[in-house]
Amino acid sequence: MSRTTTTYFNTNQIADQTGIAASTWNKRRLAGDGPTYIKAGRRVLYRWQDVEDWLLQRSKGSTSDAP
C-alpha cells in the first residue's frame, strides 16, 4: 500500500500564501463560504489543493462577470 503525503496549512499559513488576511479566512469559514477544512481538536487545517480549487472556482474573466 502506498501512502501519499499531504501537507496541511493553518489559517495563518494560508493567509501568508494567498495574501488574504487570516481574519477573512476565519469569517469565510464561519459563514460557510470558504474551502473545506479539517478540524483537529482546536486546530483548523486546510489542504492546499482544497484552497486552490476554491480560489479557481472564483476566477473571473472581467469585472462584469457575475459574482
BADREN-526037 format. One record per residue: residue in one letter; x negated, y negated, z negated of N, C-alpha, C in turn. Coordinates in steps of 0.05 Angstrom, whole numbers, always signed. Atoms other than C-alpha are relative to their C-alpha. Example, Ala and Ser with C-alpha at 12.3 -4.5 7.8 and 13.67 -1.06 7.14 Angstrom:
// residues 2
{rec 'A'; {-18; +24; +0}; {-246; +90; -156}; {-18; -24; +0}},
{rec 'S'; {+16; +24; +1}; {-273; +21; -143}; {+15; -22; -14}},
//
This chain:
// residues 67
{rec 'M'; {-17; +23; +0}; {+0; +0; +0}; {-18; -25; +0}},
{rec 'S'; {+16; +25; -1}; {-29; -68; +19}; {+16; -22; -14}},
{rec 'R'; {-12; +22; +14}; {-16; -129; -22}; {-8; -26; +12}},
{rec 'T'; {+6; +26; -12}; {-11; -198; +8}; {-3; -20; -23}},
{rec 'T'; {+4; +20; +21}; {-38; -255; -34}; {+16; -25; +7}},
{rec 'T'; {-16; +24; -4}; {+10; -313; -42}; {-10; -20; -21}},
{rec 'T'; {+8; +21; +18}; {-12; -378; -72}; {+24; -17; -8}},
{rec 'Y'; {-22; +16; +10}; {+36; -416; -116}; {-10; -27; -10}},
{rec 'F'; {+8; +27; +8}; {+35; -490; -130}; {+21; -11; -19}},
{rec 'N'; {-19; +13; +18}; {+65; -530; -187}; {+9; -26; +13}},
{rec 'T'; {-12; +25; -12}; {+104; -595; -175}; {-22; -21; +5}},
{rec 'N'; {+21; +20; -4}; {+43; -640; -184}; {-18; +7; +24}},
{rec 'Q'; {+16; -9; -23}; {+3; -599; -134}; {+14; -4; +26}},
{rec 'I'; {-17; +5; -24}; {+60; -602; -83}; {+0; -30; +6}},
{rec 'A'; {+0; +29; -4}; {+63; -677; -94}; {-26; -9; +12}},
{rec 'D'; {+26; +7; -11}; {-12; -683; -81}; {-2; +8; +29}},
{rec 'Q'; {+2; -10; -27}; {-7; -641; -18}; {+17; -15; +20}},
{rec 'T'; {-19; +12; -19}; {+53; -677; +12}; {+1; -30; -1}},
{rec 'G'; {-2; +29; +3}; {+45; -748; -13}; {+28; -9; -9}},
{rec 'I'; {-26; +6; +11}; {+116; -744; -41}; {-2; +2; -31}},
{rec 'A'; {+3; +1; +29}; {+120; -763; -115}; {+12; +24; -14}},
{rec 'A'; {-10; -22; +16}; {+129; -708; -166}; {+28; -5; -10}},
{rec 'S'; {-26; +7; +10}; {+189; -745; -193}; {+22; +5; +22}},
{rec 'T'; {-19; -6; -22}; {+222; -739; -124}; {+5; +29; +3}},
{rec 'W'; {-4; -29; -2}; {+209; -665; -122}; {+18; +10; -23}},
{rec 'N'; {-17; -7; +23}; {+240; -659; -192}; {+29; -7; +5}},
{rec 'K'; {-27; +8; -6}; {+301; -698; -171}; {+13; +18; +21}},
{rec 'R'; {-11; -17; -21}; {+310; -657; -108}; {+6; +28; -11}},
{rec 'R'; {-5; -27; +12}; {+304; -592; -148}; {+25; -1; -17}},
{rec 'L'; {-24; +2; +17}; {+356; -616; -198}; {+26; -3; +16}},
{rec 'A'; {-23; +4; -17}; {+403; -637; -142}; {+6; +24; +18}},
{rec 'G'; {-3; -23; -17}; {+393; -571; -106}; {-6; -6; +29}},
{rec 'D'; {+7; +9; -26}; {+365; -608; -46}; {-30; +2; +6}},
{rec 'G'; {+28; -4; -5}; {+295; -581; -45}; {-6; +28; +9}},
{rec 'P'; {+7; -27; -8}; {+257; -520; -24}; {+4; +20; -23}},
{rec 'T'; {-3; -20; +21}; {+266; -455; -61}; {-24; +0; -18}},
{rec 'Y'; {+22; +0; +20}; {+224; -449; -124}; {+3; +24; -18}},
{rec 'I'; {+1; -22; +18}; {+206; -398; -176}; {-2; -12; -28}},
{rec 'K'; {+1; +8; +28}; {+220; -409; -250}; {-14; +22; -15}},
{rec 'A'; {+15; -20; +15}; {+167; -372; -290}; {-4; -11; -29}},
{rec 'G'; {+0; +12; +27}; {+181; -387; -363}; {+8; -29; +3}},
{rec 'R'; {-6; +29; -2}; {+178; -462; -368}; {-12; -12; +26}},
{rec 'R'; {+13; +10; -24}; {+137; -469; -304}; {+17; +2; +24}},
{rec 'V'; {-13; +0; -27}; {+165; -487; -236}; {-22; +3; +20}},
{rec 'L'; {+20; -6; -21}; {+126; -458; -178}; {+12; +1; +27}},
{rec 'Y'; {-9; -1; -28}; {+132; -465; -103}; {-20; +16; +16}},
{rec 'R'; {+17; -12; -20}; {+106; -422; -47}; {-4; -21; +22}},
{rec 'W'; {+5; +20; -20}; {+73; -467; +4}; {+17; +4; +25}},
{rec 'Q'; {-15; -6; -24}; {+109; -432; +61}; {+29; -10; -3}},
{rec 'D'; {-27; +10; +5}; {+177; -449; +29}; {+1; -31; +2}},
{rec 'V'; {+2; +29; -2}; {+156; -522; +23}; {-3; -9; +29}},
{rec 'E'; {+4; +7; -28}; {+131; -525; +94}; {+25; +5; +17}},
{rec 'D'; {-25; -6; -14}; {+194; -492; +121}; {+21; -22; -6}},
{rec 'W'; {-19; +20; +8}; {+237; -541; +82}; {-6; -27; +13}},
{rec 'L'; {+8; +25; -13}; {+198; -601; +109}; {+5; +1; +30}},
{rec 'L'; {-4; -3; -29}; {+201; -575; +181}; {+30; -2; +7}},
{rec 'Q'; {-29; +2; -5}; {+277; -569; +176}; {+9; -28; +0}},
{rec 'R'; {-7; +29; +1}; {+278; -644; +164}; {-13; -16; +22}},
{rec 'S'; {+14; +14; -22}; {+238; -661; +227}; {+21; -15; +17}},
{rec 'K'; {-17; +17; -17}; {+269; -716; +269}; {-16; -9; +24}},
{rec 'G'; {+13; +10; -25}; {+255; -739; +340}; {+1; -30; +2}},
{rec 'S'; {-2; +29; -1}; {+277; -811; +330}; {+16; -9; -25}},
{rec 'T'; {-15; +11; +23}; {+307; -857; +278}; {+30; +1; +3}},
{rec 'S'; {-29; -3; -4}; {+375; -848; +310}; {+11; +28; -4}},
{rec 'D'; {-8; -27; +6}; {+376; -774; +295}; {+16; +1; -26}},
{rec 'A'; {-16; -2; +24}; {+429; -754; +244}; {-17; +9; -24}},
{rec 'P'; {+16; -7; +23}; {+402; -748; +173}; {-1; +29; -7}},
//
